[in-house]
Amino acid sequence: MIWSYGSDADEALDRAEGDPYVDRMSAPPSPTTPATAALSACDLVAVDATEVHVHLDGAIRRLNRFWLRDNCPSNGDRTSLFRPFNVASMADDLTIDHAAIVDGELEVTFGDGCADRFDIDLLASSCPRDATPDWRPWRADHTPTTVEFRPDLADGPEHHRLRDALRRDGFALVAGLPDDPSATETVSSWLGPIRATDFGRIFDIVTESDPFTPSQSESALDPHTDDPYRYHPPGISILHCMSPCDGHGGASTVTDGFAIARSIAVDDPEAFHLLTTIDVPYVHRRDRSVEQGAAVDLRAAAPVISLDRGGHVCGVRFHERSMAPLQLDADLVDAFY
């Protein structure tokens, strides 16, 4: 089984939502399991009316007054939505009156009278930090993370190791799945609900004499990201090999698009600028319904390489076979191609 990040103009959003669907979304950050948790050391560095500076996990973190007040544990539980606190209630001149490390927790007193304590480990996992990518580029000699399939894998250490690999490397392997579609459903449930598309809920990729999509043909496919003609392409594909092909061919290849994007940024900044600023149109049209697909006309446009607000690569959308005719100024056509 291979899981890989797909192209997405809003890859960061897709990763947060964790919406996988079989045939082609992304894993949310994995929590640390009690078995592997390590206590975070925290030292108070400086305090003024607007910020608390702490030395946390080897770096200085600047904790803003509004961010701290908004995230006070006494405000309620965000995850359950039972949160009576409203950010609109914070005064524009909110101040930090006092801060100290007390019994291993950060204690903060605010000018509005609120006094609260922050768990250091929870603070370390959620406090603002430099917006640096948490993925790791790799090349052809990369050894992917492999996890053995077990129906009860969810929420155990191996589950979190798998999710960490997805975030860090963009793909991982799950070995030992039974030749049963229910196993595909089980693996998907570790990340989130399956999202149905025009190919249905689960798409069976089999060789057809009269294929209606290139994945059903005997032709090799070049590296690409799936479904670029959707506004929000998938962030994770789950490919479950139930019956290997006879003879030659059929191998799955995975390419690190983020690493390629970073290489282009270094080696050819002009090309990187074009690929991050020019919207490429994609189209997918099927005039008639087929056994595994409805009639569709899907269109979307986005740059090949997407950047987040910090200028870091956050998505790749590339599928040459589904590109519609480019609408470019004549002066840009040569450079783009």
C-alpha atoms as one frame of an Amber mdcrd trajectory, in Angstrom:
protein
   0.000   0.000   0.000   1.267   3.454  -0.863  -0.002   6.709   0.590   1.176
   9.944  -0.944   0.396  13.631  -0.755  -1.563  14.823  -3.747  -1.539  18.186
  -5.378  -3.588  20.893  -3.744  -3.685  24.646  -4.008  -4.792  24.562  -0.369
  -2.603  21.686   0.752  -2.254  23.170   4.218  -6.035  23.225   4.564  -6.349
  19.664   3.331  -3.724  18.475   5.782  -5.581  20.085   8.627  -8.897  18.615
   7.581  -7.539  15.089   7.203 -10.092  14.025   4.599  -8.801  10.904   2.826
 -10.570   9.140   0.027  -9.630   5.916  -1.629  -8.411   6.394  -5.208  -6.915
   9.408  -4.183  -6.593  13.418   1.668  -3.981  14.452   4.425  -3.137  13.337
   7.903  -3.552  15.856  10.676  -0.617  16.288  13.015  -0.225  13.117  15.046
  -0.465  13.391  18.808   2.402  12.133  20.895   1.620   8.834  22.574   2.246
   8.461  26.309   4.810   5.770  25.561   6.993   8.152  23.594   6.174  11.498
  25.227   9.103  13.530  26.511   8.652  16.383  28.976   9.471  19.800  27.540
  11.871  21.963  29.525  10.729  25.576  29.841  12.515  28.587  31.324  11.141
  32.085  31.641  13.325  34.555  29.761  11.484  37.881  29.818   8.070  39.377
  30.511   6.521  42.672  29.504   2.972  43.939  29.162   2.506  42.461  25.694
   4.636  39.283  25.539   6.112  36.434  27.544   9.434  35.101  26.261  10.215
  31.497  27.205  13.050  29.126  26.334  11.196  26.058  25.143  12.540  23.003
  23.329  15.843  24.685  22.572  14.417  27.908  21.154  13.068  31.244  22.370
   9.302  31.445  21.918   7.497  34.789  21.967   4.028  34.320  23.424   1.728
  37.215  22.604  -0.773  38.534  25.208  -3.810  37.969  22.985  -2.655  34.492
  21.947  -2.131  33.497  25.560  -5.476  34.927  26.729  -7.281  33.286  23.832
  -5.743  29.915  24.703  -6.205  29.974  28.468  -7.269  26.477  29.643 -10.088
  28.048  31.656 -11.685  29.365  28.449 -13.171  25.971  27.657 -12.460  23.050
  25.399 -11.948  23.987  21.750 -12.062  20.396  20.552 -15.575  19.805  21.891
 -16.806  23.271  20.826 -18.018  23.930  24.390 -16.100  27.165  24.787 -17.899
  30.112  26.402 -14.935  32.455  25.861 -15.188  34.852  22.917 -12.159  36.648
  21.468 -14.296  39.762  20.970 -14.404  40.122  24.752 -10.664  40.876  24.923
  -9.850  44.559  25.449  -7.560  46.211  22.921  -5.305  47.324  25.778  -5.083
  43.847  27.362  -1.886  43.477  29.394   0.193  40.732  30.962   0.671  41.682
  34.611   2.697  38.707  35.781   4.231  35.433  34.520   6.228  32.709  36.229
   7.056  29.002  36.035   5.173  27.382  38.928   5.234  23.630  39.595   6.355
  22.958  36.028   3.617  25.084  34.448   3.567  28.600  32.999   1.391  30.801
  35.210   0.141  34.049  33.654  -1.943  36.832  35.174  -3.686  39.244  32.814
  -4.872  42.808  33.269  -8.506  41.728  32.963  -8.178  39.686  36.150  -7.786
  36.259  34.575  -5.017  34.075  36.032  -4.317  30.687  34.461  -1.701  27.982
  34.136  -0.463  26.445  30.884   0.769  22.865  30.690   4.312  23.016  29.272
   3.938  19.998  26.974   0.664  21.301  25.529   2.238  24.726  25.167   5.217
  23.245  23.311   2.933  21.499  20.828   0.778  24.529  20.035   2.707  27.740
  20.676   3.622  30.003  17.750   6.923  29.231  16.089   8.773  30.072  12.917
   6.809  28.868   9.909   9.300  26.272   8.698   8.259  23.171   6.753   7.872
  19.978   8.764   8.500  17.742   5.747  11.772  16.083   4.842  12.930  15.958
   1.199  14.083  12.583  -0.068  15.603  11.022  -3.175  15.445   7.676  -4.966
  17.497   5.909  -2.287  14.949   6.801   0.415  13.752   3.908   2.590  10.076
   4.502   3.361   8.476   3.871   6.718   6.722   0.494   6.710   4.034  -0.561
   9.177   2.521  -4.032   9.454  -1.258  -4.056   9.124  -3.347  -4.867  12.187
  -7.065  -4.108  12.516  -6.416  -2.656  16.001  -3.554  -0.396  14.907  -5.503
   2.829  15.505  -4.245   5.080  18.331  -1.234   2.874  19.091   2.447   3.804
  18.646   2.595   2.318  15.125  -0.439   4.364  14.112   1.310   7.561  15.172
   4.551   6.480  13.497   2.622   6.027  10.268   1.002   9.453  10.530   4.339
  11.061  11.357   5.830   9.489   8.212   2.995  10.857   6.098   3.595  14.362
   7.407   7.364  14.158   7.178   7.900  12.163   3.965   4.568  12.398   2.166
   4.082   8.631   1.872   4.466   5.344   3.721   3.871   1.635   3.230   1.417
  -0.626   5.016   2.326  -4.291   4.591   0.358  -7.466   5.129  -3.137  -6.318
   4.190  -5.673  -9.068   3.459  -6.966  -9.270  -0.107 -10.252  -7.755   0.983
 -11.712  -4.289   0.292 -12.695  -4.043   3.961  -8.979  -3.748   4.788  -8.841
  -0.666   2.582 -11.714   0.787   4.579  -9.895   0.001   7.833  -6.734   1.815
   6.793  -8.738   4.812   5.629 -10.504   4.964   8.995  -7.134   5.598  10.676
  -7.074   9.018   8.983 -10.646  10.055   8.358 -13.713   9.505   6.181 -13.477
   8.449   2.550 -14.498  11.190   0.134 -16.551  10.056  -2.812 -15.809  11.408
  -6.301 -17.174  10.869  -9.794 -15.326   7.507  -9.681 -17.423   6.483  -6.705
 -16.384   5.829  -3.128 -13.658   3.305  -3.956 -12.219   3.018  -7.444 -11.075
  -0.382  -8.726  -8.023   0.051 -10.942  -7.999  -2.871 -13.373  -6.702  -3.222
 -16.919  -9.505  -2.779 -19.452  -9.502  -3.410 -23.202 -11.487  -0.185 -23.640
 -10.268   2.017 -20.759 -12.153   5.188 -19.858  -9.209   6.503 -17.815  -5.458
   6.071 -18.429  -5.003   4.232 -15.114  -6.962   1.321 -16.643  -4.692   1.049
 -19.663  -1.468  -0.940 -20.047   0.515   2.240 -20.714   2.997   3.520 -18.146
   2.031   6.815 -16.540   4.487   9.646 -15.923   4.735  11.161 -12.424   1.672
  13.285 -11.734  -0.717  14.398  -9.023  -4.298  13.221  -9.188  -7.409  15.263
  -9.850  -5.849  18.714 -10.449  -9.140  19.739 -12.102 -10.828  19.839  -8.677
 -10.851  22.973  -6.523  -9.529  20.865  -3.644  -7.631  17.848  -4.977  -7.010
  15.015  -2.545  -4.088  15.105  -0.163  -3.769  11.337   0.364  -4.242   8.383
  -1.949  -4.637   4.904  -0.558  -3.598   2.317  -3.135  -4.313  -1.263  -2.064
  -2.711  -3.860  -4.326  -5.011  -6.874  -4.088  -3.879  -8.766  -7.182  -0.463
  -7.996  -8.759  -0.334  -7.970 -12.549   1.011 -10.970 -14.419   4.269 -10.564
 -16.285   6.048  -7.207 -16.489   4.956  -3.756 -15.384   2.498  -2.650 -12.767
   5.040  -1.152 -10.383   4.060   1.983  -8.483   6.536   4.847  -8.384   6.499
   7.769  -5.972   8.182  11.132  -6.602   8.895  13.842  -4.028   7.327  16.876
  -5.685   8.219  19.126  -2.755  11.909  18.248  -3.116  11.733  18.986  -6.839
  10.058  22.328  -6.147  12.769  23.269  -3.682  15.455  22.274  -6.178  13.864
  24.476  -8.854  13.778  27.389  -6.406  17.546  27.080  -5.901  18.625  26.209
  -9.442  16.242  28.345 -11.502  14.530  31.134  -9.500  12.887  32.547 -12.638
  11.235  29.215 -13.424  10.170  28.891  -9.780   8.524  32.319  -9.981   6.568
  31.301 -13.096   5.478  27.983 -11.594   4.246  29.663  -8.401   2.415  32.590
 -10.014   0.857  31.357 -13.276  -2.475  29.555 -13.016  -2.496  26.393 -15.111
  -5.973  25.308 -16.273  -6.966  21.645 -15.893 -10.037  19.925 -17.273 -11.687
  16.507 -16.929 -14.713  15.793 -19.092 -16.670  12.593 -19.602 -19.774  12.863
 -21.757 -21.341   9.580 -20.687 -21.580   7.547 -17.514 -19.429   4.422 -17.273
 -19.450   1.507 -14.858 -17.247   3.251 -12.282 -17.763   6.881 -13.219 -20.465
   9.456 -13.778 -20.595  11.959 -16.622 -18.609  15.000 -15.479 -17.161  18.313
 -16.582 -14.616  19.436 -13.984 -12.392  22.485 -14.359  -9.963  24.291 -12.075
  -6.849  26.405 -12.398  -3.906  26.844 -10.018  -0.123  27.241 -10.088   1.978
  24.111 -10.410   3.661  24.973  -7.094   1.666  26.501  -4.231   3.241  28.567
  -1.464   1.942  29.305   2.014   1.917  32.756   3.598   5.524  32.268   4.704
   6.671  31.557   1.146   7.197  27.831   1.787   6.088  25.145  -0.657   2.777
  23.725   0.550   1.412  21.981  -2.538   2.180  20.645  -5.995  -0.421  20.315
  -8.751   0.909  18.741 -11.937  -0.862  16.505 -14.423   0.245  17.183 -17.980
  -2.371  14.950 -19.594  -5.252  16.964 -18.097  -3.877  20.435 -18.834  -6.241
  22.620 -20.837  -4.831  25.119 -23.380  -2.824  27.735 -21.518  -4.064  31.307
 -21.545  -0.792  33.252 -21.321   0.615  36.535 -22.509   2.647  35.925 -25.647
   5.816  37.093 -23.882   5.475  34.373 -21.248   4.730  31.316 -23.409   8.320
  30.440 -24.283   9.524  30.897 -20.720   6.702  28.821 -19.253   7.151  25.863
 -21.592
